[in-house]
Amino acid sequence: MTTPYTGLPNGDIDQDSPVTQELLTTLRDDPIAMAEGATGAPVTAAGWHPYNSTLNGTGDGKIYDFAVHGAVASVETPAFDAGYEYMIVSEGVDTGGGSATASIALYRTQAAAYATAFTITPAVNGPYSGYIILPLAQRSLRLHFIDSFLEIHANNTTASATTFRGVVKHTTATAIGKAKLATSGGSFQGGKLYLYRRSLL
């Protein structure tokens, strides 16, 4: 069971405040609650957490929801913050039927343009779920990696796994400022996408 996060008001730790059992208990339990991801606790930056959250239980990291946004040709992530690497989590994302594929492109901050997109799913009729990790995205490098594991439901029945590991090479060192997912089927027709990050510091 997750330890509740209490937090310490300034009035409990000023020079005239007594050392109480409650104070010592909070000092013991709050770091545990932070590590366990308790609601309301500060996020542990070194662990994966929603890109839009500094407190657990506030932001969910969602960047696309078919029920809210409808059919779209592509989904662009928010701009990446310095000092983090990123992960895109997909949940039942439908590429538009037929033999559609999904692709990802990385934005080179040095050139202010997207690199050539990589196809990350096979041509199947059905949704996919899984993750796409962009290691060291905010480091200025001559190449960046894409590492993904996705579960594909071909024809909405048969589940199979697909992995993609690609290398994006750059003429000059650059950081990755954001990413864009697209489909060859014209538009995404279902599912949700989430963006998570963790600190590189």
C-alpha positions as CSV (number, residue, x, y, z in Angstrom):
1,M,0.0,0.0,0.0
2,T,1.3,3.4,-0.9
3,T,2.4,5.6,2.0
4,P,0.3,8.8,2.2
5,Y,2.2,12.0,1.5
6,T,1.8,14.6,4.2
7,G,4.2,17.5,3.5
8,L,5.7,19.8,6.2
9,P,4.3,23.3,6.6
10,N,7.0,26.0,7.4
11,G,5.4,26.5,10.8
12,D,6.4,23.0,11.9
13,I,10.1,23.5,11.1
14,D,10.9,27.0,12.3
15,Q,13.5,27.4,15.1
16,D,10.9,27.5,17.8
17,S,8.9,24.5,16.8
18,P,9.3,21.4,19.0
19,V,10.5,18.0,17.7
20,T,7.4,15.9,17.9
21,Q,6.5,12.3,17.0
22,E,4.3,13.6,14.2
23,L,7.2,15.7,12.8
24,L,9.6,12.7,12.9
25,T,7.0,10.4,11.4
26,T,6.5,12.8,8.5
27,L,10.2,13.1,7.9
28,R,10.4,9.3,7.8
29,D,7.3,8.7,5.6
30,D,7.3,11.5,3.1
31,P,10.4,10.3,1.2
32,I,8.9,6.8,1.0
33,A,5.6,8.3,-0.3
34,M,7.6,10.3,-3.0
35,A,9.4,7.1,-4.1
36,E,6.1,5.2,-4.2
37,G,4.4,7.9,-6.3
38,A,1.7,8.9,-3.7
39,T,-0.9,11.4,-4.9
40,G,0.2,14.9,-4.1
41,A,3.9,14.1,-3.6
42,P,6.5,15.7,-5.7
43,V,7.5,13.5,-8.7
44,T,10.7,11.6,-8.6
45,A,12.4,13.2,-11.6
46,A,14.7,10.3,-12.2
47,G,11.7,8.0,-12.8
48,W,9.2,8.1,-15.6
49,H,6.4,10.5,-14.9
50,P,3.9,12.5,-17.0
51,Y,5.5,15.3,-18.9
52,N,3.0,17.8,-17.5
53,S,3.2,16.9,-13.8
54,T,5.4,18.1,-11.0
55,L,3.1,16.5,-8.4
56,N,1.9,12.9,-8.5
57,G,-1.8,12.7,-9.4
58,T,-2.0,16.1,-11.2
59,G,-1.1,15.7,-14.9
60,D,-1.7,12.5,-16.8
61,G,0.6,13.1,-19.7
62,K,-2.2,12.6,-22.3
63,I,-1.4,14.3,-25.7
64,Y,-4.1,12.6,-27.9
65,D,-7.5,11.1,-27.2
66,F,-9.6,10.1,-30.1
67,A,-12.8,10.6,-28.0
68,V,-11.7,14.2,-27.5
69,H,-9.7,15.2,-30.6
70,G,-11.3,13.0,-33.2
71,A,-9.5,11.8,-36.4
72,V,-6.2,13.5,-37.0
73,A,-3.5,13.0,-39.6
74,S,-0.7,13.3,-37.1
75,V,0.1,14.0,-33.5
76,E,2.9,16.3,-32.4
77,T,4.3,16.1,-28.9
78,P,4.7,19.2,-26.8
79,A,8.2,20.7,-26.9
80,F,10.8,18.7,-25.0
81,D,12.3,20.3,-21.9
82,A,16.1,20.4,-21.4
83,G,17.6,17.7,-19.2
84,Y,15.1,14.9,-20.0
85,E,14.6,11.9,-22.1
86,Y,11.1,10.9,-23.3
87,M,8.7,8.0,-23.8
88,I,5.5,8.0,-25.8
89,V,2.9,5.4,-24.6
90,S,0.2,4.3,-27.0
91,E,-3.1,2.8,-25.9
92,G,-5.3,1.2,-28.6
93,V,-4.1,3.6,-31.4
94,D,-5.8,2.8,-34.7
95,T,-3.8,3.8,-37.8
96,G,-6.9,4.0,-40.0
97,G,-7.5,0.5,-41.2
98,G,-6.5,-1.4,-44.3
99,S,-2.7,-1.8,-44.5
100,A,-1.9,1.4,-42.8
101,T,1.4,1.9,-40.9
102,A,2.4,4.3,-38.2
103,S,5.6,6.4,-38.3
104,I,7.6,8.7,-36.1
105,A,9.8,11.7,-37.0
106,L,12.2,13.5,-34.7
107,Y,12.6,17.3,-34.7
108,R,16.2,18.6,-35.0
109,T,16.5,21.7,-32.9
110,Q,19.8,22.7,-34.7
111,A,18.2,22.6,-38.1
112,A,14.6,23.6,-36.9
113,A,13.2,20.8,-39.1
114,Y,12.0,17.2,-38.8
115,A,14.3,14.4,-39.9
116,T,13.0,11.7,-42.2
117,A,10.3,9.6,-40.5
118,F,10.7,6.0,-39.6
119,T,7.9,3.4,-40.0
120,I,7.4,1.7,-36.6
121,T,4.4,-0.6,-37.2
122,P,3.7,-3.3,-39.8
123,A,0.9,-2.8,-42.3
124,V,-2.0,-4.3,-40.4
125,N,-5.7,-3.5,-39.9
126,G,-6.0,-3.0,-36.2
127,P,-4.9,-0.9,-33.2
128,Y,-1.5,-1.0,-31.4
129,S,-0.4,-0.4,-27.8
130,G,3.0,-0.1,-26.3
131,Y,5.9,2.4,-25.9
132,I,8.4,4.3,-27.9
133,I,11.4,5.5,-26.0
134,L,13.6,8.4,-27.2
135,P,16.8,8.0,-25.1
136,L,18.9,11.1,-24.5
137,A,16.5,13.2,-26.6
138,Q,17.7,16.5,-25.1
139,R,21.4,15.8,-25.4
140,S,23.2,17.4,-28.3
141,L,24.4,14.4,-30.3
142,R,25.4,13.3,-33.8
143,L,22.8,10.5,-33.7
144,H,19.7,9.6,-31.6
145,F,18.0,6.3,-31.0
146,I,14.4,5.2,-31.2
147,D,13.5,2.1,-29.3
148,S,9.9,0.8,-29.3
149,F,7.9,-2.3,-28.3
150,L,4.3,-2.5,-29.6
151,E,1.5,-5.0,-29.4
152,I,-0.5,-5.1,-32.6
153,H,-4.0,-6.5,-32.9
154,A,-4.2,-7.5,-36.5
155,N,-7.8,-7.4,-37.8
156,N,-8.7,-6.6,-34.2
157,T,-8.3,-10.2,-33.2
158,T,-4.8,-11.6,-33.3
159,A,-2.2,-10.0,-31.0
160,S,1.4,-10.0,-32.0
161,A,4.5,-8.0,-30.9
162,T,6.6,-5.8,-33.0
163,T,9.8,-3.9,-32.1
164,F,11.6,-1.1,-33.8
165,R,15.1,0.2,-33.1
166,G,16.3,2.9,-35.3
167,V,19.1,5.5,-35.4
168,V,18.6,9.0,-36.6
169,K,21.9,10.4,-37.9
170,H,22.6,14.2,-38.0
171,T,25.1,16.2,-40.0
172,T,25.9,18.3,-37.0
173,A,25.2,17.6,-33.3
174,T,21.7,18.5,-32.2
175,A,19.1,17.9,-29.5
176,I,15.7,16.6,-30.3
177,G,13.0,19.2,-29.6
178,K,9.8,17.2,-30.1
179,A,8.4,14.2,-32.1
180,K,5.6,13.6,-34.5
181,L,3.5,10.5,-35.0
182,A,1.7,10.0,-38.3
183,T,-0.2,7.3,-40.2
184,S,-0.2,6.2,-43.8
185,G,-3.9,5.5,-43.4
186,G,-4.8,9.2,-43.7
187,S,-5.8,9.8,-40.0
188,F,-5.7,8.1,-36.6
189,Q,-9.1,6.6,-36.0
190,G,-8.9,5.7,-32.3
191,G,-6.9,5.3,-29.1
192,K,-4.8,7.5,-26.8
193,L,-1.2,8.7,-26.6
194,Y,0.7,9.8,-23.5
195,L,4.0,11.5,-23.1
196,Y,6.3,10.7,-20.2
197,R,9.8,11.9,-19.3
198,R,12.6,11.3,-16.8
199,S,15.6,13.4,-15.8
200,L,19.0,12.9,-17.4
201,L,20.7,14.9,-14.5
